[in-house]
Amino acid sequence: MTTPVTATASGADDVSSGRDADGTEADAAALLSAAHCVLFDFDGPLCDLFAGRPAAGVAARLAEALRVFGCDPEVLAAGTDDPLALLQRIAKHYGDGPATDHAERCLTAEEAEAADSATPTKHALELIGALDTGGWRQAVTTNNSPGAVARFLRRHGSAVLTDEHIHGRTSDPALLKPDPHCLVRALESTGTAAAAAVMLGDSPADCLAAKAVGVPFIGYAVNERKRRALEDVGSRCSVRSLWGLFETARQRVQLKEPGVGPLPVGLRG
C-alpha cells in the first residue's frame, strides 16, 4: 500500500531553518542534482529509530543480557547509552565468538521492536518518493540491522527501498561504519560509481565511510553540535532539514512531468 505525500506550506519554515550562512543548502541541492544514486543512513536521516524505545534502555537491556550470558563484568561496567557502542566494545574484547554473536542477535531483536514505534524524519518519506519518481536510484547504508530498516519501511508503505538495496549490519561488527563495507555493497547493488552517488548521513562515521570510497557527502545536522562534529571529520555540506532536498527532487519531477500532482511514496516501487 502506498502513502500519498504532498508538499505543504509547512516546508517553508524548514527551508529557512535548513539554510545557514555558508549556503550549504544550495551546495546540498547541487550535490543531489549531480548524483544518480542516493545512499541513506537510517537512524537520523530516515527516522528516529529509538523514539518509542529509548536507546539508553536498549543499551541497559543488552548489557544485562550479556551479563547473564557470562560476559566479563568489567567489560560491561563502563556503561553506555549507545547500544551500537556496546556491541563494538564486546566485539573488541571477545573478537569473533559466541559473546559477540549473542550481542549482535540481542541488538537485532531490540532494533526490530524499536522499528515498530520509530518515527519518520520530517520529509523523509516525501523525499524517498520524489527521488524515485525523479529517477534517482536509492539504497540504505546503515549500522543498524537490515531487518529493522525493512520493517520500518513496510510499516510506512514504502516499496521503493527493497531488501536488495538495504545494506545494514552484518555478523561482523568490524565492518560497521566508518568502515565503508555497506557503502561498497550499496554501490554494487545499484550499479553506481562512487562519484555518481551521494550519501546523506548524520554521524562522523557516515562521513568517514563516504570519504573512504569517494562518495560525495551531505550531512544531516539538526543542531550546531552535530554540524561541528561532521565538520571535524571533513564534512563541508550539511542541512538541518530534508525539505530543501525534497524540493530539489520535486523540481526535477515537475520538469520531467509538467503539472505532476502529489508524489506518492513508492510510486514506481
C-alpha positions as CSV (number, residue, x, y, z in Angstrom):
1,M,0.0,0.0,0.0
2,T,1.4,3.4,-0.9
3,T,1.2,6.5,1.2
4,P,0.3,9.7,-0.7
5,V,2.5,12.6,0.3
6,T,2.3,16.2,-0.8
7,A,4.3,19.3,-0.3
8,T,2.7,21.7,2.2
9,A,3.3,25.2,3.3
10,S,4.9,23.9,6.5
11,G,8.0,23.3,4.5
12,A,8.7,27.0,4.2
13,D,9.8,27.1,7.8
14,D,12.1,24.2,7.2
15,V,13.8,26.0,4.3
16,S,14.8,28.9,6.4
17,S,16.0,26.7,9.3
18,G,17.9,24.4,6.9
19,R,19.9,27.2,5.3
20,D,23.0,28.6,7.0
21,A,25.4,31.5,6.4
22,D,27.7,29.3,4.3
23,G,24.9,28.5,1.8
24,T,25.2,24.7,2.3
25,E,21.6,24.3,1.4
26,A,22.4,25.3,-2.2
27,D,25.5,23.1,-2.1
28,A,23.4,20.1,-1.0
29,A,20.9,20.8,-3.8
30,A,23.8,20.8,-6.3
31,L,25.2,17.5,-5.0
32,L,21.8,15.9,-5.2
33,S,21.2,17.2,-8.7
34,A,24.5,15.8,-9.9
35,A,24.0,12.4,-8.4
36,H,22.4,9.3,-9.9
37,C,22.0,7.5,-6.6
38,V,21.3,8.5,-3.0
39,L,22.7,6.4,-0.1
40,F,20.8,7.0,3.1
41,D,21.9,6.4,6.6
42,F,18.9,5.1,8.5
43,D,18.6,6.2,12.1
44,G,18.6,10.0,11.8
45,P,18.1,10.9,8.1
46,L,15.2,8.5,7.6
47,C,13.8,8.1,11.1
48,D,14.3,8.3,14.9
49,L,14.7,4.6,15.4
50,F,14.5,4.7,19.2
51,A,11.7,7.3,19.5
52,G,9.4,4.9,21.3
53,R,12.1,2.5,22.7
54,P,14.9,4.8,24.0
55,A,18.5,3.8,23.2
56,A,19.6,4.1,26.8
57,G,17.0,1.4,27.8
58,V,18.1,-0.8,24.8
59,A,21.7,-0.5,25.9
60,A,20.8,-1.4,29.5
61,R,18.9,-4.5,28.5
62,L,21.7,-5.5,26.1
63,A,24.2,-5.2,29.0
64,E,22.0,-7.3,31.3
65,A,21.6,-10.0,28.6
66,L,25.4,-10.1,28.2
67,R,25.9,-10.3,32.0
68,V,23.5,-13.3,32.1
69,F,25.4,-14.8,29.2
70,G,28.6,-14.7,31.2
71,C,30.4,-11.7,29.8
72,D,33.2,-10.1,31.9
73,P,31.5,-7.6,34.3
74,E,34.5,-5.2,33.8
75,V,33.8,-5.0,30.1
76,L,30.2,-4.0,30.9
77,A,31.0,-1.8,33.8
78,A,31.9,1.3,31.8
79,G,28.3,1.7,30.7
80,T,27.0,3.5,27.7
81,D,23.7,4.8,26.4
82,D,24.6,3.7,22.9
83,P,23.8,0.0,22.1
84,L,26.0,0.0,19.0
85,A,28.9,1.2,21.0
86,L,28.3,-1.6,23.5
87,L,28.3,-4.1,20.6
88,Q,31.6,-2.8,19.3
89,R,33.1,-3.0,22.8
90,I,32.1,-6.6,23.2
91,A,33.5,-7.4,19.7
92,K,36.8,-5.7,20.5
93,H,37.1,-7.6,23.7
94,Y,35.9,-11.1,22.6
95,G,36.6,-11.0,18.9
96,D,34.6,-13.3,16.6
97,G,33.0,-15.6,19.0
98,P,29.8,-16.6,20.9
99,A,29.7,-13.4,23.1
100,T,29.8,-11.1,20.0
101,D,27.3,-13.3,18.2
102,H,24.9,-13.2,21.2
103,A,25.3,-9.4,21.5
104,E,24.5,-8.9,17.8
105,R,21.4,-11.2,18.0
106,C,20.1,-9.4,21.1
107,L,20.6,-6.0,19.5
108,T,18.9,-7.1,16.2
109,A,15.9,-8.2,18.2
110,E,15.8,-4.8,20.1
111,E,16.0,-2.9,16.8
112,A,13.2,-4.9,15.3
113,E,11.0,-3.9,18.2
114,A,12.1,-0.3,18.0
115,A,11.2,-0.2,14.3
116,D,7.5,-0.6,15.2
117,S,7.5,2.7,17.1
118,A,10.2,4.6,15.1
119,T,9.0,8.0,13.9
120,P,9.9,9.1,10.3
121,T,12.2,12.1,10.0
122,K,10.2,15.1,8.7
123,H,10.0,15.0,4.9
124,A,12.0,11.7,4.7
125,L,9.2,9.7,3.1
126,E,8.3,12.5,0.8
127,L,11.9,12.7,-0.3
128,I,12.1,8.9,-1.0
129,G,9.0,9.2,-3.2
130,A,10.2,12.2,-5.1
131,L,13.7,10.7,-5.7
132,D,12.1,7.5,-7.0
133,T,9.8,9.5,-9.3
134,G,12.6,11.7,-10.5
135,G,14.7,8.7,-11.5
136,W,17.4,8.5,-8.8
137,R,18.5,5.1,-7.6
138,Q,18.4,4.7,-3.8
139,A,19.9,2.4,-1.1
140,V,20.2,2.4,2.7
141,T,23.7,2.1,4.2
142,T,23.4,1.7,8.0
143,N,25.0,0.3,11.1
144,N,21.5,-1.0,12.2
145,S,20.1,-4.3,11.2
146,P,18.7,-4.6,7.7
147,G,15.6,-6.3,9.2
148,A,14.8,-3.2,11.3
149,V,15.0,-1.0,8.2
150,A,12.7,-3.2,6.1
151,R,10.2,-3.4,9.0
152,F,10.1,0.4,9.3
153,L,9.7,0.9,5.5
154,R,6.9,-1.7,5.3
155,R,5.1,-0.1,8.2
156,H,5.1,3.2,6.3
157,G,4.1,1.7,3.0
158,S,7.3,2.4,1.1
159,A,8.0,-0.1,-1.6
160,V,10.9,1.8,-3.2
161,L,13.8,0.7,-1.0
162,T,13.6,-3.1,-1.4
163,D,15.6,-5.6,0.6
164,E,18.3,-5.9,-2.0
165,H,19.1,-2.2,-1.6
166,I,19.1,-2.3,2.2
167,H,22.7,-2.8,3.4
168,G,23.0,-3.0,7.1
169,R,24.9,-4.6,9.9
170,T,26.4,-8.0,9.3
171,S,27.6,-10.6,11.8
172,D,31.0,-8.9,11.9
173,P,30.9,-5.6,13.9
174,A,34.3,-4.7,12.5
175,L,32.5,-3.8,9.3
176,L,30.4,-1.1,10.9
177,K,30.9,2.4,9.6
178,P,33.3,4.1,9.4
179,D,34.4,1.0,7.5
180,P,32.8,1.6,4.1
181,H,31.7,-2.0,3.6
182,C,27.9,-1.2,3.5
183,L,28.5,1.6,1.0
184,V,30.5,-0.6,-1.3
185,R,27.7,-3.2,-1.2
186,A,25.2,-0.4,-2.0
187,L,27.2,0.9,-4.9
188,E,27.4,-2.7,-6.3
189,S,23.7,-3.4,-5.8
190,T,22.6,-0.2,-7.5
191,G,25.3,-0.4,-10.3
192,T,26.6,3.1,-9.4
193,A,30.1,4.5,-9.5
194,A,31.1,6.2,-6.2
195,A,31.4,9.7,-7.9
196,A,27.9,9.3,-9.2
197,A,26.3,8.8,-5.8
198,V,25.8,11.0,-2.8
199,M,25.4,9.9,0.8
200,L,23.1,11.5,3.4
201,G,24.2,10.8,6.9
202,D,24.2,12.4,10.3
203,S,27.4,11.0,12.0
204,P,31.1,11.3,11.7
205,A,31.2,7.6,10.9
206,D,28.9,8.2,7.9
207,C,31.1,11.0,6.6
208,L,34.4,9.0,7.0
209,A,32.9,5.9,5.3
210,A,31.8,8.1,2.3
211,K,35.2,9.7,2.1
212,A,36.9,6.3,2.2
213,V,35.2,5.3,-1.1
214,G,35.0,8.7,-2.7
215,V,31.2,9.2,-2.4
216,P,30.1,12.9,-2.0
217,F,28.5,13.6,1.4
218,I,25.6,15.7,2.6
219,G,25.4,15.9,6.4
220,Y,22.1,15.9,8.2
221,A,22.8,18.1,11.2
222,V,19.8,19.1,13.2
223,N,21.8,21.3,15.6
224,E,25.2,23.0,15.8
225,R,26.8,20.3,17.9
226,K,26.1,17.7,15.1
227,R,27.2,20.1,12.4
228,R,30.5,20.8,14.2
229,A,31.1,17.0,14.7
230,L,30.6,16.5,11.0
231,E,32.9,19.4,10.1
232,D,35.6,18.0,12.4
233,V,35.9,14.9,10.1
234,G,35.8,16.9,6.9
235,S,32.2,17.4,6.0
236,R,31.7,20.7,4.1
237,C,28.0,20.5,3.3
238,S,25.1,19.9,5.8
239,V,21.4,20.7,6.1
240,R,19.1,20.9,9.1
241,S,16.0,19.8,7.3
242,L,15.2,17.5,4.4
243,W,12.8,20.0,2.9
244,G,15.3,21.6,0.5
245,L,16.4,18.2,-0.8
246,F,12.8,17.2,-1.3
247,E,12.2,20.5,-3.2
248,T,15.2,19.8,-5.5
249,A,13.9,16.3,-6.3
250,R,10.3,17.7,-6.8
251,Q,11.5,20.3,-9.2
252,R,13.2,17.6,-11.4
253,V,9.9,15.7,-11.4
254,Q,8.0,18.8,-12.5
255,L,10.4,19.4,-15.3
256,K,10.0,15.8,-16.5
257,E,6.3,15.7,-16.0
258,P,4.8,19.3,-16.0
259,G,1.7,19.5,-13.9
260,V,2.6,16.5,-11.8
261,G,0.4,16.2,-8.7
262,P,1.1,14.6,-5.3
263,L,4.1,12.4,-5.2
264,P,3.2,9.1,-3.5
265,V,5.8,7.2,-1.6
266,G,6.7,4.0,-3.6
267,L,5.1,5.3,-6.8
268,R,7.3,3.2,-9.0
269,G,8.2,0.6,-6.5
